[in-house]
Amino acid sequence: MKCMHAGLACAAALMAAAASQALGAGLRVEPVLLNLEAPTVASFVTLHNDADKEMAVQARVFTWGERNNTEDLQPANTVAVSPPIASIAPGEDYTVRVVRVATTPVKGEEAYRLWIDELPDPRRQGRAGLNILIRQSIPVFFRAQDLAAPSLSWSARMAGGKLEVVAQNNGDEHMRVATLQLRDSAGKTVSFGTGLIGYVLGHSSLTFTVPHPPRGFGAGGAISIAAQGSGTKIAATAQLQTLP
């Protein structure tokens, strides 16, 4: 399945969080990221039921790639979760095990997404109103010990009235990108907000799209790029290309 580009995916996550807060209770997952270095092949996540009623949840894991500058998730057969379905009593915790079942050694960094879904309450089916459910998407990385650090190169293009900024990662390790801001030579800026924008996986690229950039943005040709990376600040310059 294809995921939306990074900006919309981030917005969807914020909407889900807002829905959870609006309900006053819901599903919490800890930790929110798993980084497992070989020879470690297994870890755990803890599910917290903050609701005042029993909650049914489903756990699924997907291989996580980046194809055609978008996230691409496919059901995984190299990593498993146990149990895949569980019921959690109000105020209780539940532990889900995540294990790499592949017998081949890890090469570079393998990326996965663990989905924890709150399942519909069958007692509410058919009733009037919305039955809002929450999905938690947890990044899971299995890593070799001799990874090449992330190394980003940037390009920018204006196509069909949209501004597209592409981050290419030439390293083995992923780069987390947050607080992304663009500035042209005239001082015009585009901000993607202060939160997480996306992950650029090793030897992959990811496109950040601005559907309606400021009029004349980038007319001088050069764009300055500033962001917060994985434990480091990102500062780069890209020459804007204009495509038909």
N, C-alpha and C positions, 0 to 999 in steps of 0.2 A: 504494500500500500504506500502511496506517496503522501508525505506530510506537506503542509503548507510551508511557505518560505519563512525564514526565521522571525521576521517581525510579526506576522500574523500568528505564528505558533506561540510567541511570547504573550501576545494579547489574549489568546485563548486560555493560556495558563492563568493569567490574571483574572479573567472572567470566572474561571472555575473556582479560584480562591475567594473571589467576591461572593459567589453563590454560596460557598461553604459558610462564610461569615454571616451571610444573610439568614441562613437556616439556623444559626446559633450553635450548631454542633455538626460533627461529621467525622470523616476519616482522616487520620494523620499517619504519616509514614516516616520512620527514622531508621537509618540516615537517608539523606536525599541524594546521595551519590555513593557508588561503590568503586574504589580503585584497588584492584587486586593484582599484586605482583607475583609472578611465578617464583616458587612452585605452588603458591596458594591457589586452590581451585574452587573454594567454597566460602560463602559468607552468609549473613543473615540480615533481614530487615524486620523491624518491629512495627506492627500495625496497631494503632490506638483507636478505639471506638469512643469518641467523645459524645456520642448521641445518647439519648435516654431510652433507646430501644435496641434490640438485637439487630446486627448488621451482617448481611451476607456479602462476601468479597470474592473476587476472582483475580488470580495472578497469572500473567502471561509474559513471555519474554520474546523479543524480536531481535534479529540481527539488524544492525544500524549502519547503513552506508549513506553516501551522498552521491546521487546520480543526477546528471544534468543540472547541477547546482542546486538541487533540492534534497531534503532528507528522504531516504528510502528505507522503509521498515518491512521486513519479511519474517514470518514465523521461524523461530530458531530451532534447530535440532542438535546444536552443539552445547547449549546451555539449557538447564531445566530448573523449574521451581517446584517446591514441595511444601505444603499441599497446594494444588492449583485452585481449590475452592474451599472456603472456610466460613464459619459463622462465629461472630465475635459478640459476646454479651456486652451490655451497656457498661461503659467505664473500664472495660477489660482490655488487655493487650494480647496480641497473637504474633507468633514468630513464623516467618516464611524463610525457607532455606533456598539460596541461589547457588547452583553448582555447575561448573563446567564439566560436561560429560564426554567431550571429545578426547580421544586418546593421543592425538598428535600434539607436540609441544606448541606453545604459543609463539608466534612469530610477530614481532613488532607489537602492535596494540590492537586487540579485538574489541569492537564497540557493540554494545547491546542497549536496548531500552526495556526496562521492566515496567509493565503496566499493572497497576493495582486499581481495579474497578470496584466501586460500590454497586452491587447488583440491585435491580428493582425489588421492592417489597411487594410480593404477590397480593397482599391484602389491600394494596392501593390501586391495583390494576383495574381499569374500567371506571374509576372515580373521576369526577370533574377536577380540573386543575392540572398543574404541571408536577411531574415527579422528577425533580432535579437530582441527578446523580453526579458523583465526583470521580474523576480519574486522576491518579497520580502517575507521572511518568518519570522513572528513576534511571539516570544514566549508569550503566555498568561497564567497566573497562577491565579486561584481563590483559596484563602487560608483561612482556619479556623484560629481563633485567638490563639489557643493553640497548635501550631505546635512544634514537636520535631525537633531540629536543625539537619542539615545534618551531617552524621557521616560515613566517607569513610573507607573501608578496601580494600587492594590491593592484587592482586595475579598476577603472571606472568608465562607464559609457552611458550616453543618453540615447534611448531607443524608444520610439513611439511616444515621446513625451514623458517617459519614466526614467528615473535615474537608477542605475544598477551599479552597485559597488561589489566587486568580487574579491574574496580573500582566498588565496591559494596557499595551502599548507604543504611545504616540501619536507617536513620532518615526519618521524614515526608517531609522535605523541600528539594528542588532540590539543587544541587551544580553545579555551573558554573566552568568549568575547562579550563584554558588557560595557555600558555607558558609551556607546559609539556616537561620535559626533563628526560631522563633515564641515569644512569651511573652504570657501573659494577665495580667489585672490582679491575680490572686492569686499570681503568680510561677511558675505551672506553665509548663514549656517543652516544645517539640517541636523536635528538631534533625534536619536532613537530612544531617548529616555535614559533613566539612570539604572535600569535593571539589566538582567541577563538578556542578551540578544540571540545567542546560539553558540554551538560548538562547531569548530572547523576540525574535522577529523584528519588524521594523518594521511598524507598523500591524496588529499581530496580538496575540493573547493566548495565554497558556499556563497550564495548571492544574497545581498541585502538590498531590498528594493524600496524606492521612494516613489509612490504612484504620482504624486503631485508636488514636485520640487518647486522652490521659489522661482518666479519668472527670471530668466537670464542667469540662473545658477550655473557656475562653472564657465562663464563666457570667456574668462581669461585663460582657460585651458587646464590649469593645475588645481588640484583639490588636496587639502591637508586632511589627514585622517588621524583621529585621536580616539583611544578606547582603553579600557582596562582589560588586560589579558589574564592568563592563569598565573597570578603572582607577579605580574610585571605590567608596566605601562606600554601601550602601543602608540607609536608615533610614526607616520609614514606619509608619503606624497604619491599621488597618482595623477597621470595625465588623462584628462577627460577626452574620450572619443565620442564623436557624434555619428550615430548610425542612421540609415534611412528609416 
